Amino acid sequence: MAVSAEQRAATLRLTLGAVGLVMGLSAASVLPLLFPWRGQLLLTSLAMALALAPFAATLLSRRGRRALSLVRTLPVALAVALAAGLALVPLFGLYRGQVRVLNHGEEPFALFVDGRRVARVEPSSGESALAGVELTTPAGAHDFRVLSERDGRELFRAREVVEGGLPHLFAPTSAGYCFSIERRGYGAAAGDVESDALAGDNPFWVLPDGISWFTPNPEPGPVQTSGGTLSCLRQKRCAN
């Protein structure tokens, strides 16, 4: 039985879609590892571009333009590119952790990670959700180095491990300050407020997901709810 031109075009679109999907999803899983310091927007654009590459190469050829209708091919190409872009979003977060850097000293300092200057951090002492600098850092072990902006003195240096998908606190000049995680239950989980101090002398901590920064948990409202627990990070001057 003879195959019509429309059937051949449909088969070609299906083939291009499969190839583009494989290329796009592969790029979404590999690019965050190959370019750990690049932003999500750039990597998403690259993954979508690679997903579109088979369609572009075919449509740019004379034979491809004769075989395919742009009107029917474009929706397939866009769907494949969108799938690649959406796949990169959770993978980007999985391969990176959020690091909140606090400066409780008296002067600004510069933070270097693996020899790369990544931030200037101004001093802050009070609790504020906007205190310090929040960085997106590739997961894994990294060399953290803190230098005074005034005279270049080294204030802190250590090798720390960033866990992907989790928040972290890094407070290298926090002598005299103590940090804790405050938990409050609501509804069926209501009870006394619990507070767990962040232990250890190393000023780098991995925190639980979903924690709020220096914003006290709200008081329970008058309406009974099904329950749940909120956590927030608190700081205060140490007792000793």
NORBEL-V661514 format. One record per pair of residues at least 4 apart in sequence whose ideal C-beta (glycine too) atoms are under 6 Angstrom apart, sorted by sequence separation. I is the first residue (numbers start at 0). J is the second residue. D is the distance in whole Angstrom. If there is no record, write none. Layout:
{{I & J & D} {I & J & D}}
This chain:
{{2 & 6 & 5} {15 & 19 & 6} {19 & 23 & 6} {25 & 29 & 6} {26 & 30 & 5} {29 & 33 & 6} {30 & 34 & 6} {37 & 41 & 5} {39 & 43 & 6} {51 & 55 & 6} {63 & 67 & 6} {69 & 73 & 6} {72 & 76 & 6} {87 & 91 & 6} {184 & 188 & 3} {185 & 189 & 6} {206 & 210 & 5} {2 & 7 & 6} {37 & 42 & 6} {58 & 63 & 5} {67 & 72 & 5} {111 & 116 & 5} {112 & 117 & 5} {146 & 151 & 6} {147 & 152 & 4} {184 & 189 & 5} {57 & 63 & 4} {102 & 108 & 6} {184 & 190 & 5} {109 & 116 & 6} {110 & 117 & 6} {123 & 130 & 4} {146 & 153 & 6} {147 & 154 & 6} {197 & 204 & 5} {110 & 118 & 5} {145 & 154 & 4} {183 & 192 & 5} {100 & 110 & 6} {109 & 119 & 6} {145 & 155 & 4} {182 & 193 & 5} {30 & 42 & 5} {107 & 119 & 6} {108 & 120 & 6} {120 & 132 & 5} {144 & 156 & 5} {181 & 194 & 5} {216 & 229 & 5} {107 & 121 & 5} {118 & 132 & 5} {143 & 157 & 6} {30 & 45 & 6} {179 & 194 & 5} {180 & 195 & 5} {216 & 231 & 5} {142 & 158 & 5} {143 & 159 & 5} {155 & 171 & 4} {117 & 134 & 6} {179 & 196 & 5} {214 & 231 & 6} {102 & 120 & 4} {104 & 122 & 6} {140 & 158 & 6} {27 & 46 & 5} {178 & 197 & 4} {26 & 46 & 4} {100 & 120 & 5} {102 & 122 & 5} {140 & 160 & 5} {210 & 230 & 5} {211 & 231 & 4} {212 & 232 & 6} {54 & 76 & 4} {210 & 232 & 6} {23 & 46 & 6} {26 & 49 & 4} {138 & 161 & 5} {51 & 76 & 6} {136 & 161 & 5} {138 & 163 & 3} {23 & 49 & 6} {145 & 171 & 5} {22 & 49 & 5} {23 & 50 & 3} {22 & 50 & 6} {113 & 141 & 5} {50 & 79 & 5} {51 & 80 & 5} {112 & 141 & 5} {113 & 142 & 5} {173 & 202 & 6} {50 & 80 & 5} {101 & 131 & 4} {19 & 50 & 5} {100 & 131 & 5} {112 & 143 & 6} {171 & 202 & 5} {99 & 131 & 5} {100 & 132 & 5} {170 & 202 & 5} {47 & 80 & 4} {50 & 83 & 4} {111 & 144 & 4} {183 & 216 & 4} {19 & 53 & 5} {99 & 133 & 5} {169 & 203 & 5} {185 & 219 & 5} {18 & 53 & 5} {110 & 145 & 6} {47 & 83 & 5} {98 & 134 & 5} {168 & 204 & 5} {46 & 83 & 5} {47 & 84 & 5} {108 & 145 & 5} {109 & 146 & 5} {15 & 53 & 5} {98 & 136 & 5} {167 & 205 & 6} {168 & 206 & 6} {186 & 224 & 4} {188 & 226 & 4} {15 & 54 & 5} {108 & 147 & 6} {109 & 148 & 6} {185 & 224 & 6} {186 & 225 & 5} {187 & 226 & 4} {95 & 135 & 5} {96 & 136 & 6} {108 & 148 & 6} {165 & 205 & 6} {166 & 206 & 5} {186 & 226 & 3} {188 & 228 & 5} {43 & 84 & 5} {46 & 87 & 5} {107 & 148 & 4} {185 & 226 & 6} {95 & 137 & 6} {96 & 138 & 6} {185 & 227 & 5} {95 & 138 & 6} {106 & 149 & 5} {162 & 205 & 5} {165 & 208 & 6} {43 & 87 & 5} {94 & 138 & 5} {159 & 203 & 5} {184 & 228 & 5} {108 & 154 & 6} {182 & 228 & 6} {183 & 229 & 6} {182 & 230 & 5} {180 & 230 & 6} {181 & 231 & 5} {39 & 91 & 5} {181 & 233 & 5} {179 & 233 & 5} {11 & 66 & 6} {27 & 83 & 5} {178 & 234 & 5} {8 & 66 & 6} {176 & 234 & 6} {177 & 235 & 6} {8 & 67 & 6} {16 & 75 & 5} {20 & 79 & 5} {24 & 83 & 6} {27 & 86 & 4} {31 & 90 & 6} {12 & 72 & 6} {19 & 79 & 4} {23 & 83 & 3} {27 & 87 & 4} {31 & 91 & 5} {177 & 237 & 4} {24 & 86 & 6} {28 & 90 & 6} {175 & 237 & 6} {12 & 75 & 5} {16 & 79 & 5} {27 & 90 & 6} {31 & 94 & 4} {96 & 161 & 4} {96 & 162 & 5} {96 & 163 & 6} {95 & 163 & 6} {104 & 172 & 4} {94 & 163 & 5} {96 & 165 & 5} {97 & 166 & 5} {98 & 167 & 5} {99 & 168 & 5} {100 & 169 & 5} {101 & 170 & 4} {103 & 172 & 5} {93 & 163 & 5} {102 & 172 & 6} {103 & 173 & 5} {93 & 164 & 5} {96 & 167 & 6} {98 & 169 & 5} {92 & 164 & 6} {103 & 176 & 5} {128 & 212 & 5} {128 & 213 & 6} {127 & 213 & 6} {128 & 214 & 5} {126 & 213 & 4} {35 & 137 & 4} {126 & 234 & 6}}
